[in-house]
Amino acid sequence: MQERPVYLDLTKIKLPMSGFSSITHRLSGMYIFFVSVPVFLYCIYLSSSNKSNFDILILSLSKFSFFSFLVYLSILILWYHTLTGVRHLIMDFFHIGESLKGSNYSAIFVIFFWLISSLAFLLVIIL
C-alpha cells in the first residue's frame, strides 16, 4: 500500500496552550537571532562610540519612531523568550508541570505574567 502525504489544515487544529507556548518560544528565538541581536548591537555601537552618538540614541529612543518601536518590541520578545525558556528549564530539571494539565497551567501562567509585565513596562515607558 502506498502512503500518500496527508494535508494538515493548521487552522483547524486546536493546540493546547503548552504547544502554543512551545511554538511561540521557537519563533521568538528566531526573531531574537535575526532582528533583536542586530538592533541591540547597533544600539551598543551607538552608545559606546562617542557622546554625540549616545545622545542621538537617547533622543531617538525617547520619541516614538520605527526604531524605538523596534527596540521596545525586541525587549518584549526577549522577555517572553526568557520566561518561556525558564518554564522549559523548570520542566526539564525539576520535572514540575510535565503532565498535560500542569504544562497547560504553566503555559497560561507564563503568557499571563508576560502580558501583565509587558503592559507595566509599556506604561513606565509612556509615563
Contacts in CASP RR format, 6 or more apart in sequence:
PFRMAT RR
TARGET T0000
AUTHOR 0000-0000-0000
METHOD contacts of the structure
MODEL  1
MQERPVYLDLTKIKLPMSGFSSITHRLSGMYIFFVSVPVFLYCIYLSSSN
KSNFDILILSLSKFSFFSFLVYLSILILWYHTLTGVRHLIMDFFHIGESL
KGSNYSAIFVIFFWLISSLAFLLVIIL
15 23 0 8 1.000
16 100 0 8 1.000
16 103 0 8 1.000
16 104 0 8 1.000
16 107 0 8 1.000
17 104 0 8 1.000
17 107 0 8 1.000
17 108 0 8 1.000
17 111 0 8 1.000
18 100 0 8 1.000
18 103 0 8 1.000
18 104 0 8 1.000
18 106 0 8 1.000
18 107 0 8 1.000
19 107 0 8 1.000
20 107 0 8 1.000
21 84 0 8 1.000
21 87 0 8 1.000
21 107 0 8 1.000
21 110 0 8 1.000
21 111 0 8 1.000
22 84 0 8 1.000
22 88 0 8 1.000
24 80 0 8 1.000
24 84 0 8 1.000
25 80 0 8 1.000
25 81 0 8 1.000
25 84 0 8 1.000
25 85 0 8 1.000
25 88 0 8 1.000
28 77 0 8 1.000
28 78 0 8 1.000
28 80 0 8 1.000
28 81 0 8 1.000
28 84 0 8 1.000
29 77 0 8 1.000
29 81 0 8 1.000
31 74 0 8 1.000
31 77 0 8 1.000
32 74 0 8 1.000
32 77 0 8 1.000
32 78 0 8 1.000
32 81 0 8 1.000
35 70 0 8 1.000
35 74 0 8 1.000
36 74 0 8 1.000
36 77 0 8 1.000
36 78 0 8 1.000
39 70 0 8 1.000
39 71 0 8 1.000
39 74 0 8 1.000
40 74 0 8 1.000
43 57 0 8 1.000
43 71 0 8 1.000
45 53 0 8 1.000
46 53 0 8 1.000
46 54 0 8 1.000
46 56 0 8 1.000
46 57 0 8 1.000
47 53 0 8 1.000
47 54 0 8 1.000
47 57 0 8 1.000
48 54 0 8 1.000
60 67 0 8 1.000
60 68 0 8 1.000
61 67 0 8 1.000
61 68 0 8 1.000
61 71 0 8 1.000
62 68 0 8 1.000
72 122 0 8 1.000
72 125 0 8 1.000
75 121 0 8 1.000
76 118 0 8 1.000
76 121 0 8 1.000
79 114 0 8 1.000
79 117 0 8 1.000
79 118 0 8 1.000
79 121 0 8 1.000
80 114 0 8 1.000
80 118 0 8 1.000
83 110 0 8 1.000
83 113 0 8 1.000
83 114 0 8 1.000
84 110 0 8 1.000
87 106 0 8 1.000
87 107 0 8 1.000
87 110 0 8 1.000
90 96 0 8 1.000
90 97 0 8 1.000
90 106 0 8 1.000
91 97 0 8 1.000
91 98 0 8 1.000
91 103 0 8 1.000
91 106 0 8 1.000
96 106 0 8 1.000
97 103 0 8 1.000
97 105 0 8 1.000
97 106 0 8 1.000
END
